Amino acid sequence: MKLIDVRKIEDCFDGSARIEYRFDGGITQSFMGHLASGSRCDFFPEFPMPFFKIFREDGLQIKGIIGSPDMEAYFPRSWTDENKNEFAAELRRLLETPETGINELVK
């Protein structure tokens, strides 16, 4: 699976940045688990659309739905463009790692 689009969403009122990441396939539970490694992850598999929200120690919050090609990240005000680019690079590395299970097709 590949990251195919990154777009800034302008409606954050608290000064933080919200960015949407779009993939060419659906997010798997395995990918969510690897993305959440070392962080708090609230996961609601019983929802009609299984929802997750990851809270990282660096202040980044990530939310998405298993099977959806989109996920959103909320960056703290203190994060620079360089920090955001590093996160995008982290995503790309994770997507290229076979053991994440990201290549599974989610239907």
MOPAC internal coordinates of N, CA, C and O (Angstrom, degrees):
PM7 1SCF
backbone

  N    0.0000 0     0.00 0     0.00 0    0    0    0
  C    1.4531 1     0.00 0     0.00 0    1    0    0
  C    1.5240 1   107.89 1     0.00 0    2    1    0
  O    1.2310 1   121.30 1   -30.66 1    3    2    1
  N    1.3151 1   115.13 1   149.34 1    3    2    1
  C    1.4677 1   120.45 1  -177.11 1    5    3    2
  C    1.5158 1   110.85 1  -128.36 1    6    5    3
  O    1.2310 1   121.67 1   -27.06 1    7    6    5
  N    1.3123 1   114.42 1   152.94 1    7    6    5
  C    1.4568 1   122.23 1   172.04 1    9    7    6
  C    1.5193 1   106.44 1   -81.36 1   10    9    7
  O    1.2310 1   120.27 1   -61.27 1   11   10    9
  N    1.3380 1   117.09 1   118.73 1   11   10    9
  C    1.4641 1   119.08 1  -174.24 1   13   11   10
  C    1.5252 1   113.91 1  -110.09 1   14   13   11
  O    1.2310 1   119.85 1   164.17 1   15   14   13
  N    1.3477 1   117.89 1   -15.83 1   15   14   13
  C    1.4627 1   118.95 1  -179.54 1   17   15   14
  C    1.5195 1   109.81 1  -156.99 1   18   17   15
  O    1.2310 1   121.25 1   -37.06 1   19   18   17
  N    1.3100 1   115.21 1   142.94 1   19   18   17
  C    1.4607 1   123.16 1   175.26 1   21   19   18
  C    1.5155 1   106.07 1  -133.38 1   22   21   19
  O    1.2310 1   120.65 1   -54.81 1   23   22   21
  N    1.3444 1   116.36 1   125.19 1   23   22   21
  C    1.4653 1   117.68 1   179.40 1   25   23   22
  C    1.5203 1   110.51 1  -141.32 1   26   25   23
  O    1.2310 1   121.57 1   -39.77 1   27   26   25
  N    1.3118 1   114.60 1   140.23 1   27   26   25
  C    1.4522 1   121.45 1   178.63 1   29   27   26
  C    1.5260 1   108.98 1   -80.24 1   30   29   27
  O    1.2310 1   121.00 1   -42.75 1   31   30   29
  N    1.3259 1   115.69 1   137.25 1   31   30   29
  C    1.4560 1   122.26 1   177.23 1   33   31   30
  C    1.5211 1   106.61 1  -108.21 1   34   33   31
  O    1.2310 1   119.73 1   -55.01 1   35   34   33
  N    1.3052 1   118.13 1   124.99 1   35   34   33
  C    1.4607 1   123.92 1  -166.62 1   37   35   34
  C    1.5214 1   117.35 1   -87.91 1   38   37   35
  O    1.2310 1   118.78 1  -173.90 1   39   38   37
  N    1.3258 1   119.92 1     6.10 1   39   38   37
  C    1.4525 1   117.87 1  -170.27 1   41   39   38
  C    1.5326 1   116.31 1   -98.01 1   42   41   39
  O    1.2310 1   119.15 1  -161.65 1   43   42   41
  N    1.3133 1   119.22 1    18.35 1   43   42   41
  C    1.4636 1   120.24 1   177.87 1   45   43   42
  C    1.5315 1   109.62 1   -79.35 1   46   45   43
  O    1.2310 1   120.83 1   -60.44 1   47   46   45
  N    1.3115 1   116.02 1   119.56 1   47   46   45
  C    1.4629 1   121.07 1  -174.87 1   49   47   46
  C    1.5194 1   113.15 1   -86.68 1   50   49   47
  O    1.2310 1   119.16 1   165.92 1   51   50   49
  N    1.3246 1   119.20 1   -14.08 1   51   50   49
  C    1.4600 1   121.10 1  -174.63 1   53   51   50
  C    1.5229 1   113.67 1   -94.87 1   54   53   51
  O    1.2310 1   119.89 1  -173.50 1   55   54   53
  N    1.3034 1   117.82 1     6.50 1   55   54   53
  C    1.4595 1   121.15 1   178.74 1   57   55   54
  C    1.5189 1   113.56 1    92.57 1   58   57   55
  O    1.2310 1   119.98 1   172.79 1   59   58   57
  N    1.3136 1   117.65 1    -7.21 1   59   58   57
  C    1.4545 1   119.77 1   177.20 1   61   59   58
  C    1.5327 1   108.33 1   -79.82 1   62   61   59
  O    1.2310 1   121.20 1   -12.63 1   63   62   61
  N    1.3100 1   115.30 1   167.37 1   63   62   61
  C    1.4669 1   120.10 1   179.52 1   65   63   62
  C    1.5223 1   108.89 1  -107.64 1   66   65   63
  O    1.2310 1   120.83 1   -38.91 1   67   66   65
  N    1.3066 1   116.02 1   141.09 1   67   66   65
  C    1.4655 1   121.94 1   177.41 1   69   67   66
  C    1.5191 1   107.03 1  -120.09 1   70   69   67
  O    1.2310 1   121.17 1   -54.49 1   71   70   69
  N    1.3276 1   115.36 1   125.51 1   71   70   69
  C    1.4549 1   120.83 1  -177.44 1   73   71   70
  C    1.5229 1   109.05 1  -127.64 1   74   73   71
  O    1.2310 1   121.18 1   -44.43 1   75   74   73
  N    1.3292 1   115.36 1   135.57 1   75   74   73
  C    1.4640 1   121.34 1   177.30 1   77   75   74
  C    1.5242 1   108.84 1  -101.04 1   78   77   75
  O    1.2310 1   121.19 1   -44.96 1   79   78   77
  N    1.3304 1   115.32 1   135.04 1   79   78   77
  C    1.4590 1   122.64 1   177.31 1   81   79   78
  C    1.5180 1   107.35 1  -113.73 1   82   81   79
  O    1.2310 1   120.37 1   -48.20 1   83   82   81
  N    1.3272 1   116.90 1   131.80 1   83   82   81
  C    1.4672 1   121.91 1   179.57 1   85   83   82
  C    1.5252 1   108.61 1  -118.64 1   86   85   83
  O    1.2310 1   121.83 1   -46.21 1   87   86   85
  N    1.3266 1   114.11 1   133.79 1   87   86   85
  C    1.4582 1   121.69 1   179.75 1   89   87   86
  C    1.5264 1   109.32 1  -111.09 1   90   89   87
  O    1.2310 1   120.71 1   -14.72 1   91   90   89
  N    1.3182 1   116.26 1   165.28 1   91   90   89
  C    1.4632 1   119.28 1   179.85 1   93   91   90
  C    1.5304 1   112.30 1   -88.46 1   94   93   91
  O    1.2310 1   119.96 1  -165.71 1   95   94   93
  N    1.3144 1   117.68 1    14.29 1   95   94   93
  C    1.4592 1   123.76 1   176.50 1   97   95   94
  C    1.5162 1   109.23 1  -158.92 1   98   97   95
  O    1.2310 1   120.43 1    -3.21 1   99   98   97
  N    1.3206 1   116.78 1   176.79 1   99   98   97
  C    1.4529 1   121.10 1  -177.96 1  101   99   98
  C    1.5190 1   113.39 1   -80.45 1  102  101   99
  O    1.2310 1   120.64 1   -34.40 1  103  102  101
  N    1.3193 1   116.37 1   145.60 1  103  102  101
  C    1.4600 1   123.23 1   177.39 1  105  103  102
  C    1.5282 1   108.65 1   -68.23 1  106  105  103
  O    1.2310 1   120.66 1   -48.26 1  107  106  105
  N    1.3203 1   116.34 1   131.74 1  107  106  105
  C    1.4626 1   120.93 1   178.18 1  109  107  106
  C    1.5250 1   110.29 1   -96.78 1  110  109  107
  O    1.2310 1   120.92 1   -17.43 1  111  110  109
  N    1.3157 1   115.84 1   162.57 1  111  110  109
  C    1.4613 1   120.61 1   176.59 1  113  111  110
  C    1.5308 1   109.90 1   -65.58 1  114  113  111
  O    1.2310 1   120.39 1   146.00 1  115  114  113
  N    1.3088 1   116.86 1   -34.00 1  115  114  113
  C    1.4646 1   121.49 1   177.83 1  117  115  114
  C    1.5252 1   110.93 1   -63.41 1  118  117  115
  O    1.2310 1   120.42 1   135.48 1  119  118  117
  N    1.3361 1   116.80 1   -44.52 1  119  118  117
  C    1.4669 1   121.02 1   178.07 1  121  119  118
  C    1.5302 1   109.65 1   -61.77 1  122  121  119
  O    1.2310 1   120.19 1   134.91 1  123  122  121
  N    1.3326 1   117.25 1   -45.09 1  123  122  121
  C    1.4571 1   121.19 1   178.58 1  125  123  122
  C    1.5285 1   109.83 1   -57.05 1  126  125  123
  O    1.2310 1   120.34 1   135.38 1  127  126  125
  N    1.3297 1   116.95 1   -44.62 1  127  126  125
  C    1.4567 1   120.85 1  -179.60 1  129  127  126
  C    1.5119 1   112.89 1   -61.25 1  130  129  127
  O    1.2310 1   120.33 1   137.80 1  131  130  129
  N    1.3197 1   116.97 1   -42.20 1  131  130  129
  C    1.4614 1   119.98 1   178.03 1  133  131  130
  C    1.5237 1   111.37 1   -69.15 1  134  133  131
  O    1.2310 1   120.21 1   141.61 1  135  134  133
  N    1.3032 1   117.21 1   -38.39 1  135  134  133
  C    1.4628 1   121.37 1   178.42 1  137  135  134
  C    1.5256 1   110.61 1   -64.05 1  138  137  135
  O    1.2310 1   120.72 1   146.41 1  139  138  137
  N    1.3317 1   116.22 1   -33.59 1  139  138  137
  C    1.4615 1   121.79 1  -177.52 1  141  139  138
  C    1.5270 1   113.34 1   -88.09 1  142  141  139
  O    1.2310 1   119.74 1   177.92 1  143  142  141
  N    1.3046 1   118.09 1    -2.08 1  143  142  141
  C    1.4596 1   121.50 1  -175.97 1  145  143  142
  C    1.5307 1   111.60 1   -50.14 1  146  145  143
  O    1.2310 1   120.87 1   -56.04 1  147  146  145
  N    1.3314 1   115.95 1   123.96 1  147  146  145
  C    1.4594 1   121.22 1   179.57 1  149  147  146
  C    1.5212 1   114.37 1    80.75 1  150  149  147
  O    1.2310 1   120.01 1  -175.15 1  151  150  149
  N    1.3119 1   117.60 1     4.85 1  151  150  149
  C    1.4703 1   122.17 1  -176.96 1  153  151  150
  C    1.5298 1   109.66 1  -124.18 1  154  153  151
  O    1.2310 1   121.07 1   -14.29 1  155  154  153
  N    1.3142 1   115.55 1   165.71 1  155  154  153
  C    1.4645 1   119.73 1   172.79 1  157  155  154
  C    1.5250 1   108.11 1   -77.83 1  158  157  155
  O    1.2310 1   121.20 1   -45.88 1  159  158  157
  N    1.3117 1   115.30 1   134.12 1  159  158  157
  C    1.4637 1   120.58 1   178.77 1  161  159  158
  C    1.5174 1   108.63 1  -130.70 1  162  161  159
  O    1.2310 1   120.62 1   -60.30 1  163  162  161
  N    1.3151 1   116.42 1   119.70 1  163  162  161
  C    1.4582 1   121.88 1   172.25 1  165  163  162
  C    1.5232 1   106.21 1   -95.55 1  166  165  163
  O    1.2310 1   121.14 1   -61.64 1  167  166  165
  N    1.3388 1   115.42 1   118.36 1  167  166  165
  C    1.4616 1   120.73 1  -176.54 1  169  167  166
  C    1.5138 1   108.59 1  -126.32 1  170  169  167
  O    1.2310 1   120.75 1   -48.16 1  171  170  169
  N    1.3142 1   116.17 1   131.84 1  171  170  169
  C    1.4549 1   122.80 1  -177.07 1  173  171  170
  C    1.5309 1   109.66 1  -122.08 1  174  173  171
  O    1.2310 1   120.77 1  -102.22 1  175  174  173
  N    1.3516 1   116.14 1    77.78 1  175  174  173
  C    1.4709 1   119.52 1  -177.08 1  177  175  174
  C    1.5242 1   113.21 1   -68.31 1  178  177  175
  O    1.2310 1   120.12 1   161.73 1  179  178  177
  N    1.3320 1   117.37 1   -18.27 1  179  178  177
  C    1.4650 1   120.48 1  -178.19 1  181  179  178
  C    1.5302 1   112.75 1   -80.73 1  182  181  179
  O    1.2310 1   119.94 1   168.11 1  183  182  181
  N    1.3123 1   117.72 1   -11.89 1  183  182  181
  C    1.4656 1   120.22 1   177.21 1  185  183  182
  C    1.5293 1   109.11 1   -65.25 1  186  185  183
  O    1.2310 1   119.95 1   -28.73 1  187  186  185
  N    1.3391 1   117.71 1   151.27 1  187  186  185
  C    1.4709 1   119.61 1   176.65 1  189  187  186
  C    1.5364 1   112.18 1   -54.58 1  190  189  187
  O    1.2310 1   120.70 1   146.79 1  191  190  189
  N    1.3231 1   116.27 1   -33.21 1  191  190  189
  C    1.4622 1   122.04 1   172.91 1  193  191  190
  C    1.5317 1   105.42 1  -121.20 1  194  193  191
  O    1.2310 1   119.75 1   -78.71 1  195  194  193
  N    1.3601 1   118.09 1   101.29 1  195  194  193
  C    1.4703 1   121.96 1  -173.09 1  197  195  194
  C    1.5330 1   112.75 1   -54.73 1  198  197  195
  O    1.2310 1   120.94 1   -67.80 1  199  198  197
  N    1.3141 1   115.80 1   112.20 1  199  198  197
  C    1.4635 1   124.26 1  -171.75 1  201  199  198
  C    1.5251 1   110.64 1  -101.99 1  202  201  199
  O    1.2310 1   120.86 1   -35.72 1  203  202  201
  N    1.3508 1   115.95 1   144.28 1  203  202  201
  C    1.4635 1   120.09 1   173.24 1  205  203  202
  C    1.5221 1   110.14 1  -135.51 1  206  205  203
  O    1.2310 1   121.52 1   -26.47 1  207  206  205
  N    1.3346 1   114.69 1   153.53 1  207  206  205
  C    1.4543 1   121.62 1   173.26 1  209  207  206
  C    1.5161 1   107.18 1  -141.57 1  210  209  207
  O    1.2310 1   120.93 1   -53.88 1  211  210  209
  N    1.3129 1   115.82 1   126.12 1  211  210  209
  C    1.4588 1   123.07 1  -177.24 1  213  211  210
  C    1.5276 1   108.59 1  -108.39 1  214  213  211
  O    1.2310 1   120.92 1   -46.44 1  215  214  213
  N    1.3232 1   115.85 1   133.56 1  215  214  213
  C    1.4705 1   122.47 1   179.15 1  217  215  214
  C    1.5277 1   107.47 1  -117.37 1  218  217  215
  O    1.2310 1   120.33 1   -74.26 1  219  218  217
  N    1.3290 1   116.97 1   105.74 1  219  218  217
  C    1.4598 1   120.84 1  -178.94 1  221  219  218
  C    1.5200 1   110.59 1   -89.20 1  222  221  219
  O    1.2310 1   121.00 1   -26.08 1  223  222  221
  N    1.3196 1   115.70 1   153.92 1  223  222  221
  C    1.4603 1   121.21 1  -179.67 1  225  223  222
  C    1.5220 1   112.55 1   -62.65 1  226  225  223
  O    1.2310 1   119.98 1   154.06 1  227  226  225
  N    1.3244 1   117.65 1   -25.94 1  227  226  225
  C    1.4676 1   120.80 1  -179.38 1  229  227  226
  C    1.5256 1   112.50 1   -80.61 1  230  229  227
  O    1.2310 1   120.44 1  -175.45 1  231  230  229
  N    1.3430 1   116.77 1     4.55 1  231  230  229
  C    1.4642 1   121.17 1   177.39 1  233  231  230
  C    1.5128 1   114.81 1    96.19 1  234  233  231
  O    1.2310 1   120.04 1   168.06 1  235  234  233
  N    1.3160 1   117.52 1   -11.94 1  235  234  233
  C    1.4638 1   121.53 1   179.33 1  237  235  234
  C    1.5245 1   109.80 1   -71.28 1  238  237  235
  O    1.2310 1   120.44 1   -43.44 1  239  238  237
  N    1.3251 1   116.76 1   136.56 1  239  238  237
  C    1.4622 1   122.55 1   174.59 1  241  239  238
  C    1.5256 1   107.66 1  -121.32 1  242  241  239
  O    1.2310 1   121.32 1   -44.18 1  243  242  241
  N    1.3271 1   115.08 1   135.82 1  243  242  241
  C    1.4594 1   121.61 1  -177.07 1  245  243  242
  C    1.5202 1   107.79 1  -127.43 1  246  245  243
  O    1.2310 1   120.41 1   -46.68 1  247  246  245
  N    1.3283 1   116.82 1   133.32 1  247  246  245
  C    1.4629 1   118.52 1   177.18 1  249  247  246
  C    1.5126 1   110.09 1  -135.35 1  250  249  247
  O    1.2310 1   121.66 1   -28.42 1  251  250  249
  N    1.3354 1   114.42 1   151.58 1  251  250  249
  C    1.4508 1   118.89 1  -179.89 1  253  251  250
  C    1.5140 1   111.28 1  -172.10 1  254  253  251
  O    1.2310 1   121.40 1     3.30 1  255  254  253
  N    1.3141 1   114.93 1  -176.70 1  255  254  253
  C    1.4595 1   123.30 1  -178.96 1  257  255  254
  C    1.5249 1   107.65 1  -127.85 1  258  257  255
  O    1.2310 1   120.99 1   -49.23 1  259  258  257
  N    1.3294 1   115.71 1   130.77 1  259  258  257
  C    1.4621 1   119.84 1   177.48 1  261  259  258
  C    1.5362 1   108.16 1   -61.46 1  262  261  259
  O    1.2310 1   121.17 1   -48.81 1  263  262  261
  N    1.3241 1   115.37 1   131.19 1  263  262  261
  C    1.4593 1   121.20 1  -179.07 1  265  263  262
  C    1.5218 1   113.61 1    95.05 1  266  265  263
  O    1.2310 1   120.37 1   164.29 1  267  266  265
  N    1.3348 1   116.90 1   -15.71 1  267  266  265
  C    1.4623 1   120.65 1   179.22 1  269  267  266
  C    1.5364 1   109.75 1   -84.88 1  270  269  267
  O    1.2310 1   119.93 1   -31.72 1  271  270  269
  N    1.3228 1   117.75 1   148.28 1  271  270  269
  C    1.4608 1   119.44 1   176.37 1  273  271  270
  C    1.5341 1   113.04 1   -83.99 1  274  273  271
  O    1.2310 1   119.99 1   179.41 1  275  274  273
  N    1.3377 1   117.63 1    -0.59 1  275  274  273
  C    1.4709 1   121.24 1  -176.16 1  277  275  274
  C    1.5249 1   111.65 1  -117.44 1  278  277  275
  O    1.2310 1   121.36 1   -29.49 1  279  278  277
  N    1.3291 1   115.00 1   150.51 1  279  278  277
  C    1.4527 1   121.18 1   170.43 1  281  279  278
  C    1.5179 1   107.35 1  -148.00 1  282  281  279
  O    1.2310 1   120.67 1   -26.28 1  283  282  281
  N    1.3256 1   116.32 1   153.72 1  283  282  281
  C    1.4666 1   121.25 1  -179.87 1  285  283  282
  C    1.5129 1   110.04 1  -117.22 1  286  285  283
  O    1.2310 1   121.42 1   -34.52 1  287  286  285
  N    1.3157 1   114.89 1   145.48 1  287  286  285
  C    1.4618 1   121.76 1   175.74 1  289  287  286
  C    1.5232 1   108.29 1  -124.99 1  290  289  287
  O    1.2310 1   121.62 1   -44.21 1  291  290  289
  N    1.3312 1   114.51 1   135.79 1  291  290  289
  C    1.4657 1   121.78 1   177.34 1  293  291  290
  C    1.5237 1   107.30 1  -109.28 1  294  293  291
  O    1.2310 1   121.30 1   -65.37 1  295  294  293
  N    1.3228 1   115.12 1   114.63 1  295  294  293
  C    1.4547 1   120.97 1  -177.41 1  297  295  294
  C    1.5247 1   110.28 1   -97.78 1  298  297  295
  O    1.2310 1   120.02 1   -44.64 1  299  298  297
  N    1.3377 1   117.56 1   135.36 1  299  298  297
  C    1.4634 1   119.90 1   176.46 1  301  299  298
  C    1.5286 1   111.19 1   -60.33 1  302  301  299
  O    1.2310 1   120.71 1   -24.56 1  303  302  301
  N    1.3090 1   116.25 1   155.44 1  303  302  301
  C    1.4660 1   122.06 1   179.05 1  305  303  302
  C    1.5198 1   112.43 1   -53.05 1  306  305  303
  O    1.2310 1   120.79 1   144.93 1  307  306  305
  N    1.3271 1   116.09 1   -35.07 1  307  306  305
  C    1.4628 1   120.94 1  -174.96 1  309  307  306
  C    1.5246 1   113.61 1   -71.95 1  310  309  307
  O    1.2310 1   119.73 1   167.46 1  311  310  309
  N    1.3371 1   118.12 1   -12.54 1  311  310  309
  C    1.4622 1   120.18 1  -178.01 1  313  311  310
  C    1.5228 1   110.84 1   -74.69 1  314  313  311
  O    1.2310 1   121.15 1   -46.52 1  315  314  313
  N    1.3255 1   115.40 1   133.48 1  315  314  313
  C    1.4597 1   121.72 1   178.23 1  317  315  314
  C    1.5326 1   109.58 1   -89.77 1  318  317  315
  O    1.2310 1   121.04 1    -9.00 1  319  318  317
  N    1.3165 1   115.62 1   171.00 1  319  318  317
  C    1.4671 1   119.93 1   175.08 1  321  319  318
  C    1.5254 1   110.29 1   -59.31 1  322  321  319
  O    1.2310 1   120.65 1   145.25 1  323  322  321
  N    1.3317 1   116.37 1   -34.75 1  323  322  321
  C    1.4625 1   120.11 1   178.60 1  325  323  322
  C    1.5348 1   110.49 1   -62.97 1  326  325  323
  O    1.2310 1   120.10 1   137.43 1  327  326  325
  N    1.3448 1   117.42 1   -42.57 1  327  326  325
  C    1.4694 1   120.84 1   176.75 1  329  327  326
  C    1.5234 1   110.96 1   -60.48 1  330  329  327
  O    1.2310 1   120.45 1   137.85 1  331  330  329
  N    1.3188 1   116.74 1   -42.15 1  331  330  329
  C    1.4670 1   121.21 1  -179.66 1  333  331  330
  C    1.5251 1   110.96 1   -65.92 1  334  333  331
  O    1.2310 1   120.63 1   140.66 1  335  334  333
  N    1.3305 1   116.41 1   -39.34 1  335  334  333
  C    1.4647 1   120.44 1   177.33 1  337  335  334
  C    1.5306 1   110.80 1   -66.32 1  338  337  335
  O    1.2310 1   120.31 1   144.12 1  339  338  337
  N    1.3384 1   117.02 1   -35.88 1  339  338  337
  C    1.4614 1   120.65 1   176.93 1  341  339  338
  C    1.5292 1   110.36 1   -64.42 1  342  341  339
  O    1.2310 1   120.31 1   141.27 1  343  342  341
  N    1.3325 1   117.02 1   -38.73 1  343  342  341
  C    1.4582 1   119.81 1   177.69 1  345  343  342
  C    1.5301 1   110.51 1   -65.22 1  346  345  343
  O    1.2310 1   120.02 1   138.12 1  347  346  345
  N    1.3248 1   117.56 1   -41.88 1  347  346  345
  C    1.4695 1   120.64 1   177.53 1  349  347  346
  C    1.5288 1   110.23 1   -61.50 1  350  349  347
  O    1.2310 1   120.17 1   140.99 1  351  350  349
  N    1.3243 1   117.29 1   -39.01 1  351  350  349
  C    1.4694 1   121.03 1   177.20 1  353  351  350
  C    1.5347 1   110.26 1   -66.33 1  354  353  351
  O    1.2310 1   120.28 1   141.73 1  355  354  353
  N    1.3336 1   117.08 1   -38.27 1  355  354  353
  C    1.4642 1   121.81 1   176.14 1  357  355  354
  C    1.5350 1   110.12 1   -60.45 1  358  357  355
  O    1.2310 1   120.74 1   136.45 1  359  358  357
  N    1.3262 1   116.19 1   -43.55 1  359  358  357
  C    1.4699 1   120.38 1   177.46 1  361  359  358
  C    1.5231 1   110.71 1   -60.02 1  362  361  359
  O    1.2310 1   120.68 1   133.47 1  363  362  361
  N    1.3209 1   116.31 1   -46.53 1  363  362  361
  C    1.4719 1   119.77 1  -178.51 1  365  363  362
  C    1.5277 1   111.17 1   -61.85 1  366  365  363
  O    1.2310 1   120.27 1   139.13 1  367  366  365
  N    1.3446 1   117.10 1   -40.87 1  367  366  365
  C    1.4654 1   120.06 1   178.15 1  369  367  366
  C    1.5333 1   110.28 1   -63.08 1  370  369  367
  O    1.2310 1   120.54 1   136.62 1  371  370  369
  N    1.3151 1   116.58 1   -43.38 1  371  370  369
  C    1.4571 1   121.09 1   179.58 1  373  371  370
  C    1.5270 1   110.96 1   -62.70 1  374  373  371
  O    1.2310 1   120.63 1   140.39 1  375  374  373
  N    1.3143 1   116.41 1   -39.61 1  375  374  373
  C    1.4711 1   120.77 1   179.22 1  377  375  374
  C    1.5228 1   111.80 1   -65.51 1  378  377  375
  O    1.2310 1   120.43 1   151.52 1  379  378  377
  N    1.3274 1   116.78 1   -28.48 1  379  378  377
  C    1.4644 1   120.95 1  -178.95 1  381  379  378
  C    1.5190 1   112.77 1   -85.80 1  382  381  379
  O    1.2310 1   119.46 1   172.25 1  383  382  381
  N    1.3318 1   118.64 1    -7.75 1  383  382  381
  C    1.4576 1   122.75 1  -177.46 1  385  383  382
  C    1.5221 1   109.63 1   -86.98 1  386  385  383
  O    1.2310 1   119.75 1   -65.15 1  387  386  385
  N    1.3414 1   118.09 1   114.85 1  387  386  385
  C    1.4653 1   120.97 1  -175.17 1  389  387  386
  C    1.5296 1   114.33 1   -57.82 1  390  389  387
  O    1.2310 1   119.52 1   144.07 1  391  390  389
  N    1.3320 1   118.53 1   -35.93 1  391  390  389
  C    1.4607 1   119.58 1  -174.80 1  393  391  390
  C    1.5221 1   114.52 1   -72.88 1  394  393  391
  O    1.2310 1   118.96 1   176.04 1  395  394  393
  N    1.3100 1   119.59 1    -3.96 1  395  394  393
  C    1.4582 1   119.79 1   176.08 1  397  395  394
  C    1.5140 1   111.07 1   -73.96 1  398  397  395
  O    1.2310 1   120.04 1   161.75 1  399  398  397
  N    1.3197 1   117.53 1   -18.25 1  399  398  397
  C    1.4578 1   120.23 1  -178.30 1  401  399  398
  C    1.5256 1   112.05 1    77.12 1  402  401  399
  O    1.2310 1   120.10 1  -169.19 1  403  402  401
  N    1.3047 1   117.42 1    10.81 1  403  402  401
  C    1.4647 1   120.94 1  -174.69 1  405  403  402
  C    1.5205 1   111.41 1   -66.50 1  406  405  403
  O    1.2310 1   120.22 1   160.12 1  407  406  405
  N    1.3211 1   117.18 1   -19.88 1  407  406  405
  C    1.4617 1   118.78 1  -179.13 1  409  407  406
  C    1.5256 1   112.96 1   -80.66 1  410  409  407
  O    1.2310 1   120.38 1   175.27 1  411  410  409
  N    1.3426 1   116.87 1    -4.73 1  411  410  409
  C    1.4581 1   119.43 1   174.96 1  413  411  410
  C    1.5218 1   108.68 1   -64.00 1  414  413  411
  O    1.2310 1   120.57 1   -36.07 1  415  414  413
  N    1.2975 1   116.52 1   143.93 1  415  414  413
  C    1.4640 1   119.90 1   175.26 1  417  415  414
  C    1.5108 1   108.67 1   -86.81 1  418  417  415
  O    1.2310 1   120.35 1   -50.51 1  419  418  417
  N    1.3046 1   116.94 1   129.49 1  419  418  417
  C    1.4590 1   121.97 1   176.53 1  421  419  418
  C    1.5058 1   107.19 1  -103.79 1  422  421  419
  O    1.2310 1   120.61 1   -52.51 1  423  422  421
  N    1.3226 1   116.43 1   127.49 1  423  422  421
  C    1.4610 1   120.55 1  -177.90 1  425  423  422
  C    1.4958 1   110.94 1  -107.15 1  426  425  423
  O    1.2310 1   120.10 1   180.00 1  427  426  425

